[in-house]
Amino acid sequence: MRDLSSVDLNLLVTLDLLLETRSVREAARRAHVTPSAMSHTLGRLRDLLGDPVLVRAGRGMVATARAEALAEPVRAVLADASRVLAPASFDPAALTRRFRLVSTDHVSTILVGDLEARLTREAPGVDLDVVPLQPETLEELRRGGVDAAIGVFPDAPPELRATALFDDRFVTVCRVDHPRVGPDLPLDRYLTERHLLVSPRGTPVGRVDRELAAMGSTRRVALTFPSFLSALWHVPQSDALLTVSARLVAAVRPRIPVQVLATPLDLPRYTLVLLWAPRLEGSPEDAWFRSLVRSVAAGLGPIG
């Protein structure tokens, strides 16, 4: 057995970074050192392990078989060390840190006001960046670019941790004086009207369109928006319909006058979840932040 007193255990931190990023440059950025310093540390790791650790593969790098086998044990050792070295008590009021939270403007409108109020009262040294949901969000969680994400993630990889925050449902809205649509909205009228759609990627297909396709029907999506709020702001000046979150409509209706209608489709409720990477499990700061998000979400209450 190797004498640990002769080993720089900081090399395990570097090994974890290199195995997670598969990049000397990215690992150097995350560790706040130069690429040259990270290359030197990789050389020390190779000497220590008697293994190349990372090898060139085309334009990138891949881990060796031995390095792959070490990934989980190293992560477990670091998590245990983090728990051992964590302060006996954690005081949010003394914390100075910036968290990065991914969400849509739907979630931000519903949650972030109350979340900021709680942060101001309980952790005045904490700042928050709310980052838009992107196709690369799950990879950002893995790499450590963001601390947590809120949304609907049916295809989230199983290694990410998740907890349910709140349920929501769909309603359809239109302008108050719409010439053809009233409180009783039949499906045939719904299908003949023009529609607005929130689509960050700009594709005119959403949950409603997939449900209609399963029924053998379609609707006309006349205009797509990159955000929920921009679509809702447009409703009072358009004859088009918008099918969107009931919680969001309730939150903005005092400022955006719209007529709220029952959507004439059997659309099930959906659940917004909080996602984070398993590498953050041992961090008391991140655990506290996630518990705060859960507490704020619980305060929303049930959706009618």
C-alpha positions in Angstrom: 0.0 0.0 0.0 1.3 3.4 -0.9 2.4 5.8 1.9 -0.1 8.7 1.5 2.2 11.1 3.4 4.4 11.1 0.2 1.5 11.9 -2.1 0.0 15.3 -2.9 -3.7 14.6 -2.5 -4.5 17.8 -4.4 -3.7 15.7 -7.4 -7.0 13.9 -6.9 -8.9 17.2 -7.3 -7.0 17.8 -10.6 -7.7 14.2 -11.7 -11.4 14.7 -11.1 -11.4 17.9 -13.1 -9.5 16.3 -16.0 -11.7 13.3 -16.1 -14.8 15.4 -16.0 -13.7 17.9 -18.7 -11.5 15.7 -20.9 -9.6 18.9 -21.6 -6.4 20.4 -20.2 -7.5 23.9 -21.2 -11.0 23.6 -19.7 -9.7 22.0 -16.5 -7.2 24.9 -16.2 -10.0 27.4 -16.6 -12.1 25.7 -13.9 -9.1 25.5 -11.6 -8.0 29.1 -12.3 -4.5 28.1 -13.4 -2.7 28.4 -16.7 -2.9 25.6 -19.3 0.8 25.2 -18.9 0.4 24.6 -15.1 -2.4 22.1 -15.7 -0.2 20.3 -18.3 2.5 20.1 -15.7 0.1 18.7 -13.1 -1.1 16.1 -15.6 2.5 15.0 -16.0 2.7 14.5 -12.2 -0.4 12.5 -12.3 1.0 10.3 -15.1 4.1 9.7 -13.0 2.1 8.9 -9.9 -0.3 6.5 -11.6 2.0 5.1 -14.2 -0.7 5.8 -16.8 -1.2 8.5 -19.5 -4.7 9.3 -17.9 -5.7 11.3 -21.0 -4.7 10.5 -24.6 -5.3 12.4 -27.8 -8.2 11.2 -30.0 -8.7 13.3 -33.1 -9.3 16.9 -32.0 -10.1 16.0 -28.4 -8.9 13.8 -25.6 -10.2 10.6 -24.1 -9.5 8.9 -20.8 -7.6 5.7 -20.6 -9.2 2.6 -19.3 -7.5 2.9 -16.0 -8.5 6.5 -15.6 -12.1 5.7 -16.4 -12.0 3.0 -13.7 -10.7 5.6 -11.2 -13.4 8.2 -12.0 -16.1 7.1 -9.6 -13.7 6.1 -6.7 -12.0 9.5 -6.9 -15.3 11.3 -6.9 -16.4 9.4 -3.9 -13.1 10.1 -2.0 -13.5 13.9 -2.8 -17.1 13.9 -1.7 -16.2 12.1 1.6 -13.3 14.6 2.1 -15.7 17.5 1.5 -18.1 16.2 4.1 -15.3 15.7 6.6 -13.9 19.2 6.1 -17.2 21.0 6.0 -17.9 23.4 8.9 -19.8 21.9 11.8 -22.4 24.5 11.3 -23.4 26.5 8.2 -24.6 30.1 8.5 -26.2 31.5 5.3 -26.0 35.0 6.7 -22.2 34.8 6.5 -22.1 33.3 3.0 -20.6 35.4 0.2 -21.2 33.7 -3.1 -22.9 33.9 -6.5 -25.2 31.1 -7.6 -26.1 30.4 -11.3 -29.6 29.1 -11.8 -31.0 28.0 -15.2 -34.7 28.6 -15.8 -37.2 29.9 -18.4 -38.8 33.3 -18.0 -42.0 31.4 -17.1 -40.3 30.0 -13.9 -38.4 33.2 -13.3 -41.6 35.2 -13.2 -43.2 32.8 -10.8 -40.3 32.1 -8.4 -37.5 34.6 -8.6 -39.2 37.6 -6.9 -39.9 35.5 -3.8 -36.5 33.9 -4.0 -34.7 37.2 -4.1 -36.7 38.4 -1.1 -35.6 35.3 0.9 -32.0 35.8 -0.2 -32.0 39.4 0.9 -33.4 38.5 4.3 -31.5 35.3 5.0 -28.2 35.5 3.0 -27.5 39.2 2.1 -24.1 38.3 0.7 -25.4 35.9 -1.9 -26.0 37.0 -5.5 -28.0 35.1 -8.1 -27.5 34.8 -11.9 -30.7 33.5 -13.6 -29.5 31.9 -16.9 -31.8 31.1 -19.8 -32.6 27.5 -20.6 -30.5 26.3 -23.5 -30.1 23.0 -25.4 -26.7 22.6 -23.7 -28.1 23.1 -20.1 -27.7 19.5 -19.1 -24.1 19.5 -20.2 -23.5 22.8 -18.3 -24.8 21.1 -15.2 -22.4 18.2 -15.7 -19.4 20.5 -16.3 -20.1 22.9 -13.4 -21.0 25.9 -15.5 -24.3 26.3 -13.5 -25.3 25.2 -10.1 -28.9 24.1 -10.7 -31.7 24.2 -13.3 -35.5 24.4 -13.1 -37.7 23.1 -15.9 -39.4 20.1 -17.5 -36.7 17.6 -18.3 -38.2 14.3 -19.6 -34.8 13.3 -21.1 -32.6 14.2 -18.1 -29.8 11.6 -17.7 -30.2 9.4 -14.7 -26.9 10.5 -13.1 -28.3 14.0 -12.4 -30.2 14.5 -9.2 -33.8 15.8 -9.4 -36.6 16.8 -7.1 -40.1 18.0 -8.0 -40.9 21.6 -7.2 -44.5 22.4 -8.4 -47.2 21.4 -10.8 -48.6 23.5 -13.6 -51.3 23.2 -16.3 -52.2 24.8 -19.6 -54.8 27.5 -20.3 -55.5 29.3 -23.5 -55.6 33.1 -23.5 -56.7 35.7 -26.1 -57.4 39.4 -26.1 -60.4 40.5 -24.1 -62.4 41.8 -27.1 -61.6 38.9 -29.4 -64.3 39.0 -32.2 -64.7 35.2 -32.6 -63.7 33.6 -29.3 -65.6 33.6 -26.0 -65.5 31.7 -22.7 -66.8 28.5 -24.3 -64.1 27.6 -26.7 -64.9 24.5 -28.8 -62.1 22.5 -30.4 -63.1 23.3 -34.0 -62.9 27.0 -33.3 -59.6 26.5 -31.5 -58.2 24.7 -34.5 -59.4 27.4 -37.1 -57.8 30.3 -35.2 -54.2 31.5 -35.6 -51.9 30.6 -32.7 -48.8 32.0 -30.9 -46.2 29.7 -29.7 -43.2 30.0 -27.3 -40.3 28.3 -28.9 -36.7 29.3 -27.8 -35.3 27.4 -30.8 -37.8 29.0 -33.2 -39.4 25.8 -34.4 -43.2 26.0 -34.7 -44.0 22.8 -32.9 -44.8 22.4 -29.2 -46.6 20.2 -26.7 -50.0 21.2 -28.1 -48.9 20.3 -31.7 -47.7 16.9 -30.6 -51.0 16.2 -28.9 -52.9 17.3 -32.0 -50.7 15.2 -34.3 -51.6 12.1 -32.1 -55.3 13.0 -32.8 -54.6 13.5 -36.5 -55.2 17.2 -36.3 -53.1 20.4 -36.7 -53.3 24.0 -35.9 -51.7 27.1 -37.6 -48.8 28.5 -35.6 -48.7 32.0 -37.1 -46.0 33.5 -34.8 -43.3 32.1 -32.5 -41.6 33.9 -29.6 -38.4 33.1 -27.8 -39.9 33.8 -24.4 -43.2 33.4 -22.6 -43.5 37.0 -21.4 -43.0 38.4 -24.9 -45.7 36.2 -26.2 -48.1 37.2 -23.4 -47.4 40.9 -24.0 -48.4 40.4 -27.7 -51.8 38.7 -26.9 -53.8 42.0 -26.3 -52.8 43.4 -29.7 -53.5 40.2 -31.7 -56.4 37.9 -32.7 -54.2 34.9 -32.2 -54.5 32.4 -29.3 -51.8 31.4 -26.9 -51.8 28.2 -24.9 -49.5 28.7 -21.9 -48.9 28.1 -18.2 -51.8 28.8 -15.9 -49.5 30.0 -13.1 -47.7 32.4 -15.4 -51.0 33.9 -16.6 -52.2 34.3 -13.0 -49.0 36.1 -12.2 -49.0 38.6 -15.1 -52.8 39.1 -15.6 -53.0 42.2 -13.4 -50.6 43.9 -15.9 -51.6 42.1 -19.1 -55.3 42.1 -19.8 -56.3 38.8 -21.4 -59.3 36.5 -21.5 -58.6 33.1 -20.0 -60.2 30.1 -21.5 -60.2 26.4 -20.9 -58.0 24.7 -23.5 -60.3 22.3 -25.5 -57.7 19.5 -25.3 -57.0 16.9 -22.7 -53.6 18.2 -21.7 -52.2 16.6 -18.5 -50.6 18.7 -15.8 -46.9 18.8 -15.9 -44.2 19.0 -13.1 -41.4 21.5 -12.9 -38.3 19.9 -11.3 -35.0 21.1 -9.8 -31.9 19.5 -11.3 -28.3 19.5 -10.0 -25.1 17.5 -10.5 -24.2 14.7 -8.1 -20.8 16.3 -7.5 -22.6 19.0 -5.5 -24.1 16.5 -3.1 -21.4 17.2 -0.5 -21.6 21.0 -0.6 -23.5 22.5 2.3 -23.8 25.8 0.5 -25.4 24.2 -2.6 -27.7 22.0 -0.4 -28.9 25.1 1.4 -29.6 27.0 -1.8 -31.6 24.0 -3.2 -33.6 23.8 0.0 -34.3 27.5 -0.3 -35.6 27.1 -3.9 -37.8 24.2 -2.7 -39.2 26.3 0.1 -40.1 29.1 -2.2 -41.7 26.7 -4.6 -43.7 25.1 -1.8 -45.1 28.6 -1.0 -46.8 28.7 -4.4 -49.4 26.3 -3.2 -51.5 24.0 -5.4 -52.6 25.0 -8.9 -56.4 25.3 -9.3 
